Amino acid sequence: MFESLSMAPPDPILGLNEAFRKDTNPRKINLSVGVCKDSQGSTPILASVKEAEQRLLVNETNKSYLPIEGSANYGKFVRELLFGAGHEILASSRATTAQTPGGTGALRVAADLIKRKLPVGKVWFSKPTWDNHLNVFASAGLAVDSYAYIDAAGQGLDFAALTAALEAIPRGDAICLHAGCHNPTGIDPTPEQWQQIADIVHDRGLLPIVDFAYQGFGVGIDEDAAGLRQLARPGKELLVCSSFSKNFGLYNERVGALTMVAPTAAAADAALSHAKVCIRVNYSNPPCHGAAIVSTVLGDMALRAQWESEVAEMRQRISGMRRLFVDTMKRKAPSRDFSFISRQRGMFSFSGLTPLQVDELRTKHGIYVVVNGGRINVAGMTEGNMEQLCDAITAVIGSAEGRRRMAEGLSPLSGWELPAILVERHVCGG
């Protein structure tokens, strides 16, 4: 049977990572996959995480299975981080949490829960969104669609188009919203815009699914939850898919959570019971180690303070790389304005580079970025690779402009017209 199979297409992001590993270029740069680097280009283990692991090694007494929904202590810390200590949702016990294998695992459990038990017609995603969003929910058998988000210039939020699209979504459908610095464009709504979004979502009777994998990488741990907390109004329902891969650096531990917020504590318990059915037929119960690290850090005042300081350092480094990139590109390519990069937040930005320019970056310069929107992992930039990166981008921008002018019958360097035969030979590769 397997001999009849052809090769499946590579994943648009992880496939690039695999191609990067095989690349023999000694100066290659990987700005595709979402991994936070330090100033030396390494992905270190946080000191707070290492200390928590040492404590776990000493105190661990068994390797027994966790419950289907995972550690209750972990769930408590997840909810406190999402909503803030003392929030009405916590006081009323109308939220329950299932520990999942990463944020992707949380999304799949949410999709299965919706498909099995909730009367949702479609699930709507921003355009653009993460490629895997559509795959995960469609694979669960759900219909998916998109709503407007980015503006025509590809540099900011088209809020008028966004709100108009939300107003047109049928009542009772589900909508996936990106929490702070989670959208792959690096573009976030303002707190005031979040209030209007929450008004529309609840007035329309939509079920919000909030994806939140970068808490702390935008403005701050609480500040980045502003949109989520606008949606978390008394008596309202929502699903939250969160992850600690980035802000704890626990990429390969796959530490995530699905938090279900219901109108009452009884309804939240019922939602968890059905989520457990979905989990049991999927991965049965979650891994322990990563969640134990998170619980150890968040449950110790000194470790938590250390972790918050480390998150702040990562956030500040990413912001610094944005500013350095903009300043360097302004020096190297003054005719091209990249200032919008410094206004965006989080690990990623849509650079506006075309698919052809992205391909040239990879094939000619050994620099890997995602084709869709020329998405760049800003957290992969360093002071050491910035000159090389900006030189390469300047080169591909210049070569693309030259091709455009040649195709229009103009010199790459001036405005005089070329003979048609030369244009034809250039365009056709002659």
C-alpha positions as CSV (number, residue, x, y, z in Angstrom):
1,M,0.0,0.0,0.0
2,F,2.7,2.4,0.9
3,E,4.4,2.0,-2.5
4,S,1.4,3.6,-4.1
5,L,1.9,6.8,-2.1
6,S,3.6,9.9,-3.5
7,M,5.5,12.3,-1.2
8,A,3.3,14.7,0.7
9,P,4.1,18.4,0.4
10,P,6.3,19.7,3.1
11,D,4.9,21.8,5.9
12,P,5.2,25.5,4.9
13,I,7.1,26.4,8.1
14,L,8.6,23.2,9.5
15,G,9.5,22.1,6.0
16,L,11.6,25.2,5.7
17,N,13.3,24.3,8.9
18,E,14.2,20.9,7.5
19,A,15.5,22.5,4.3
20,F,17.6,24.9,6.5
21,R,19.2,21.9,8.3
22,K,20.3,20.4,5.0
23,D,21.7,23.7,3.6
24,T,25.5,23.6,3.5
25,N,25.9,27.4,3.3
26,P,28.0,28.3,6.3
27,R,26.4,31.8,6.6
28,K,22.8,30.5,6.5
29,I,20.2,32.3,8.6
30,N,16.9,30.8,9.7
31,L,14.1,33.3,10.2
32,S,11.2,31.0,9.6
33,V,10.3,28.8,12.6
34,G,9.1,30.5,15.7
35,V,12.0,30.1,18.1
36,C,13.4,32.9,20.3
37,K,17.1,33.4,20.0
38,D,19.6,35.2,22.2
39,S,22.2,37.7,21.0
40,Q,24.5,34.9,20.0
41,G,21.9,33.1,17.9
42,S,21.3,30.3,20.4
43,T,18.1,29.2,22.0
44,P,19.0,28.9,25.7
45,I,17.2,27.2,28.6
46,L,15.8,29.9,30.9
47,A,17.5,30.0,34.3
48,S,14.2,29.8,36.1
49,V,13.3,26.7,34.0
50,K,16.6,25.0,34.8
51,E,16.2,25.7,38.5
52,A,12.7,24.2,38.4
53,E,14.0,21.1,36.7
54,Q,16.6,20.6,39.3
55,R,14.0,20.8,42.0
56,L,11.8,18.3,40.2
57,L,14.7,15.9,39.8
58,V,15.2,15.8,43.5
59,N,11.6,15.7,44.6
60,E,10.0,13.5,41.9
61,T,8.7,10.2,43.3
62,N,6.9,8.5,40.5
63,K,6.1,8.4,36.7
64,S,2.4,7.6,37.0
65,Y,-0.1,8.7,34.5
66,L,-1.7,12.1,34.9
67,P,-5.5,12.4,34.8
68,I,-7.0,12.8,31.3
69,E,-7.3,16.6,31.9
70,G,-3.8,16.8,33.3
71,S,-2.6,18.4,36.5
72,A,-5.2,20.4,38.5
73,N,-2.4,22.6,39.9
74,Y,-1.2,23.4,36.4
75,G,-4.7,24.3,35.3
76,K,-5.1,26.7,38.2
77,F,-1.8,28.5,37.3
78,V,-2.9,28.7,33.6
79,R,-6.2,30.4,34.5
80,E,-4.5,32.9,36.9
81,L,-2.0,33.8,34.2
82,L,-4.7,34.3,31.5
83,F,-7.2,36.2,33.5
84,G,-5.3,37.7,36.4
85,A,-5.6,36.8,40.1
86,G,-9.0,37.8,41.5
87,H,-10.8,37.8,38.2
88,E,-14.6,37.1,38.3
89,I,-14.1,34.0,36.2
90,L,-11.8,32.5,38.8
91,A,-13.9,33.5,41.8
92,S,-17.0,31.9,40.2
93,S,-15.2,28.8,39.2
94,R,-16.8,29.0,35.7
95,A,-13.6,28.0,33.9
96,T,-12.0,24.6,33.6
97,T,-8.7,23.7,32.0
98,A,-7.3,20.7,30.1
99,Q,-3.6,20.3,29.9
100,T,-2.6,19.6,26.2
101,P,0.5,18.8,24.1
102,G,1.3,22.4,23.1
103,G,-1.0,25.1,21.7
104,T,-1.7,22.9,18.7
105,G,-3.0,20.1,20.9
106,A,-5.3,22.7,22.6
107,L,-6.6,23.8,19.2
108,R,-7.3,20.2,18.1
109,V,-9.2,19.4,21.3
110,A,-11.2,22.6,20.9
111,A,-12.0,21.6,17.3
112,D,-13.1,18.1,18.3
113,L,-15.2,19.5,21.2
114,I,-16.9,21.9,18.8
115,K,-17.5,19.3,16.2
116,R,-18.9,16.7,18.6
117,K,-21.0,18.8,21.0
118,L,-21.5,22.5,19.9
119,P,-24.0,23.8,17.3
120,V,-21.4,25.8,15.4
121,G,-21.8,26.3,11.6
122,K,-18.4,27.6,10.7
123,V,-15.2,28.6,12.4
124,W,-13.8,31.9,11.1
125,F,-10.1,32.9,11.0
126,S,-8.4,36.2,10.3
127,K,-6.9,36.6,6.8
128,P,-4.0,36.0,7.2
129,T,-3.7,33.4,10.0
130,W,-1.4,30.6,10.8
131,D,-1.5,27.9,8.1
132,N,-2.1,25.2,10.6
133,H,-5.3,26.9,12.0
134,L,-7.3,26.0,8.9
135,N,-5.7,22.5,8.7
136,V,-6.5,21.6,12.3
137,F,-10.1,22.7,12.3
138,A,-10.8,21.3,8.8
139,S,-9.3,18.0,9.8
140,A,-11.8,17.8,12.7
141,G,-14.5,18.0,10.1
142,L,-15.4,21.7,10.6
143,A,-16.2,24.3,7.9
144,V,-13.7,27.2,8.0
145,D,-13.8,30.7,6.5
146,S,-11.9,33.9,6.9
147,Y,-12.5,37.5,7.9
148,A,-10.7,40.7,7.0
149,Y,-7.7,41.8,9.1
150,I,-4.6,43.3,7.4
151,D,-4.8,46.5,5.4
152,A,-4.1,46.8,1.7
153,A,-0.5,48.0,2.3
154,G,0.2,44.9,4.4
155,Q,1.5,47.1,7.2
156,G,-1.4,47.7,9.6
157,L,-4.8,46.7,10.8
158,D,-7.8,47.5,8.6
159,F,-10.1,47.9,11.6
160,A,-13.1,49.1,9.5
161,A,-13.0,46.0,7.3
162,L,-12.5,43.8,10.4
163,T,-15.5,45.1,12.2
164,A,-17.7,45.0,9.1
165,A,-16.6,41.4,8.6
166,L,-17.4,40.4,12.2
167,E,-20.9,42.0,11.9
168,A,-21.6,39.8,8.9
169,I,-20.6,36.5,10.5
170,P,-23.8,34.4,11.2
171,R,-25.0,34.3,14.7
172,G,-23.8,31.2,16.6
173,D,-20.6,30.6,14.5
174,A,-17.2,30.5,16.2
175,I,-14.4,33.0,15.6
176,C,-10.7,32.5,16.2
177,L,-9.1,35.6,17.6
178,H,-5.3,36.2,18.1
179,A,-4.4,37.5,21.5
180,G,-1.5,39.9,22.1
181,C,1.3,39.6,19.5
182,H,0.0,36.3,18.2
183,N,-1.1,37.2,14.7
184,P,1.6,36.2,12.2
185,T,1.6,39.7,10.8
186,G,2.8,41.2,14.1
187,I,-0.2,43.5,14.0
188,D,-2.5,43.9,17.1
189,P,-5.7,45.8,17.8
190,T,-5.4,48.6,20.4
191,P,-7.1,48.1,23.8
192,E,-9.9,50.4,22.6
193,Q,-10.3,48.3,19.4
194,W,-10.4,45.2,21.5
195,Q,-13.4,46.6,23.4
196,Q,-15.3,47.2,20.2
197,I,-14.4,43.7,18.9
198,A,-15.6,42.1,22.2
199,D,-18.9,44.1,21.9
200,I,-19.5,42.8,18.4
201,V,-18.6,39.2,19.2
202,H,-20.9,39.1,22.2
203,D,-23.7,41.1,20.5
204,R,-23.6,38.7,17.6
205,G,-23.6,35.6,19.8
206,L,-20.3,34.3,18.4
207,L,-18.2,31.8,20.2
208,P,-14.7,33.2,20.6
209,I,-11.7,30.9,20.4
210,V,-8.6,32.9,21.6
211,D,-5.2,31.6,20.5
212,F,-2.5,32.9,23.0
213,A,1.0,31.5,22.6
214,Y,3.2,34.6,23.1
215,Q,2.0,36.2,26.4
216,G,4.6,38.6,27.6
217,F,6.3,39.2,24.2
218,G,4.4,42.3,23.3
219,V,4.1,44.9,26.1
220,G,3.9,42.8,29.2
221,I,2.3,39.6,30.7
222,D,-0.9,41.4,31.8
223,E,-0.9,43.9,29.0
224,D,-0.8,41.3,26.4
225,A,-3.9,39.7,27.9
226,A,-6.0,42.9,27.4
227,G,-8.0,41.5,24.4
228,L,-8.7,38.2,26.1
229,R,-9.9,40.0,29.3
230,Q,-12.2,42.2,27.2
231,L,-13.8,39.0,25.9
232,A,-14.0,37.5,29.4
233,R,-17.1,39.3,30.5
234,P,-19.6,38.0,33.2
235,G,-21.7,35.2,31.9
236,K,-20.0,35.0,28.5
237,E,-18.5,31.8,27.0
238,L,-15.1,31.4,25.3
239,L,-12.4,28.9,24.6
240,V,-8.7,29.8,25.2
241,C,-5.8,27.8,23.6
242,S,-2.6,28.8,25.3
243,S,1.0,27.6,25.2
244,F,4.3,27.9,27.1
245,S,6.6,27.0,24.3
246,K,7.7,30.6,23.7
247,N,7.5,32.5,27.0
248,F,9.1,29.5,29.0
249,G,11.3,28.4,26.1
250,L,9.7,24.9,26.4
251,Y,9.5,24.2,22.7
252,N,10.1,20.5,22.8
253,E,8.2,19.8,26.0
254,R,4.9,20.6,24.3
255,V,3.2,22.4,27.1
256,G,-0.3,23.8,26.3
257,A,-3.8,24.2,27.7
258,L,-7.4,24.5,26.6
259,T,-9.4,26.6,29.0
260,M,-13.2,26.5,28.7
261,V,-15.1,29.5,30.1
262,A,-18.9,28.9,30.6
263,P,-21.7,30.9,32.1
264,T,-21.8,28.8,35.3
265,A,-19.5,26.4,37.2
266,A,-21.7,23.5,36.4
267,A,-21.6,24.3,32.6
268,A,-17.8,24.5,32.8
269,D,-17.6,21.1,34.5
270,A,-19.8,19.7,31.7
271,A,-17.6,21.2,29.0
272,L,-14.5,19.6,30.6
273,S,-16.2,16.2,30.8
274,H,-16.8,16.3,27.0
275,A,-13.2,17.6,26.4
276,K,-12.0,14.6,28.3
277,V,-13.8,12.3,25.9
278,C,-12.1,14.0,23.0
279,I,-8.7,13.7,24.7
280,R,-9.2,10.0,25.6
281,V,-9.6,8.9,22.0
282,N,-6.7,11.1,20.8
283,Y,-3.7,11.0,23.1
284,S,-5.4,9.7,26.3
285,N,-3.6,11.9,28.8
286,P,-0.9,14.6,28.6
287,P,2.9,14.4,29.3
288,C,4.0,15.6,32.8
289,H,7.4,17.2,32.7
290,G,6.8,20.5,31.0
291,A,3.7,21.3,32.9
292,A,5.4,20.4,36.2
293,I,8.1,23.0,35.3
294,V,5.5,25.7,34.6
295,S,3.7,24.9,37.9
296,T,7.0,24.9,39.9
297,V,8.0,28.3,38.5
298,L,4.6,30.0,38.8
299,G,4.1,28.5,42.3
300,D,7.3,30.0,43.8
301,M,7.5,33.8,44.3
302,A,11.3,34.0,43.7
303,L,11.2,31.7,40.6
304,R,8.2,33.6,39.2
305,A,10.0,36.9,39.6
306,Q,13.0,35.5,37.8
307,W,10.9,34.2,35.0
308,E,9.1,37.5,34.5
309,S,12.5,39.2,34.3
310,E,13.6,36.7,31.7
311,V,10.5,37.3,29.7
312,A,11.1,41.0,29.9
313,E,14.6,40.5,28.6
314,M,13.3,38.4,25.6
315,R,10.7,41.1,24.9
316,Q,13.2,43.9,25.0
317,R,15.6,42.1,22.7
318,I,12.9,41.5,20.1
319,S,12.0,45.2,20.2
320,G,15.6,46.1,19.9
321,M,16.0,43.9,16.8
322,R,13.0,45.5,15.2
323,R,14.5,49.0,15.7
324,L,17.9,47.8,14.5
325,F,16.4,46.2,11.4
326,V,14.5,49.4,10.5
327,D,17.5,51.6,11.0
328,T,19.8,49.3,9.0
329,M,17.4,49.0,6.1
330,K,16.9,52.8,6.1
331,R,20.7,53.1,5.7
332,K,21.0,50.4,3.0
333,A,17.8,51.0,1.1
334,P,16.5,54.5,1.8
335,S,13.9,54.3,-0.9
336,R,12.1,51.4,0.8
337,D,10.2,52.2,4.0
338,F,10.3,49.4,6.6
339,S,9.4,51.6,9.6
340,F,6.1,49.7,10.1
341,I,8.2,46.8,11.4
342,S,9.1,48.8,14.5
343,R,5.4,49.4,15.2
344,Q,4.5,45.7,15.2
345,R,4.8,43.4,18.2
346,G,6.0,40.0,19.1
347,M,8.2,37.5,17.4
348,F,6.9,37.9,13.8
349,S,6.3,40.5,11.1
350,F,5.0,40.4,7.5
351,S,7.9,42.1,5.7
352,G,6.0,42.6,2.4
353,L,8.7,40.7,0.4
354,T,7.2,38.9,-2.6
355,P,7.4,35.1,-3.1
356,L,10.1,35.6,-5.7
357,Q,12.2,37.8,-3.4
358,V,11.7,35.2,-0.6
359,D,12.9,32.5,-3.0
360,E,16.0,34.5,-3.9
361,L,16.8,35.1,-0.2
362,R,16.9,31.4,0.2
363,T,18.6,30.2,-3.0
364,K,21.1,33.0,-3.4
365,H,21.8,34.1,0.2
366,G,20.9,31.2,2.5
367,I,18.3,33.2,4.4
368,Y,15.0,31.4,5.2
369,V,11.7,33.2,5.7
370,V,8.1,32.1,5.2
371,V,6.7,32.8,1.7
372,N,3.3,34.0,3.0
373,G,3.7,37.8,3.3
374,G,7.5,37.4,3.6
375,R,6.9,36.5,7.2
376,I,10.1,37.0,9.3
377,N,10.9,35.7,12.8
378,V,12.3,38.9,14.2
379,A,13.4,36.9,17.3
380,G,15.9,35.1,15.1
381,M,17.7,38.3,14.2
382,T,20.9,39.2,16.0
383,E,23.4,42.1,15.9
384,G,25.8,39.6,14.3
385,N,23.6,38.7,11.3
386,M,21.8,42.0,10.8
387,E,24.2,43.5,8.2
388,Q,24.2,40.2,6.2
389,L,20.4,40.0,6.4
390,C,19.8,43.6,5.3
391,D,22.4,43.4,2.5
392,A,20.6,40.3,1.2
393,I,17.1,42.0,1.4
394,T,18.5,45.1,-0.3
395,A,19.9,42.9,-3.1
396,V,16.7,41.0,-3.8
397,I,14.6,44.2,-3.7
398,G,17.1,45.7,-6.2
399,S,17.0,42.7,-8.5
400,A,13.2,42.6,-8.5
401,E,13.0,46.3,-9.3
402,G,15.5,45.8,-12.1
403,R,13.4,42.9,-13.6
404,R,10.2,45.1,-13.4
405,R,11.8,47.9,-15.2
406,M,13.2,45.6,-17.9
407,A,9.8,44.0,-18.4
408,E,8.4,47.5,-18.9
409,G,11.0,48.4,-21.5
410,L,13.1,50.6,-19.2
411,S,16.7,50.5,-18.2
412,P,17.3,49.0,-14.7
413,L,19.2,52.2,-13.9
414,S,17.4,55.0,-15.8
415,G,14.2,55.8,-17.7
416,W,15.3,55.4,-21.3
417,E,13.5,52.8,-23.4
418,L,15.2,49.6,-24.5
419,P,14.7,48.0,-27.9
420,A,11.8,45.5,-27.9
421,I,14.0,42.6,-28.9
422,L,16.1,43.1,-25.7
423,V,13.0,43.2,-23.5
424,E,11.7,40.0,-25.1
425,R,15.0,38.2,-24.6
426,H,15.2,39.4,-21.0
427,V,11.7,38.4,-20.1
428,C,11.9,35.0,-21.9
429,G,15.4,34.2,-20.5
430,G,17.1,34.5,-23.9
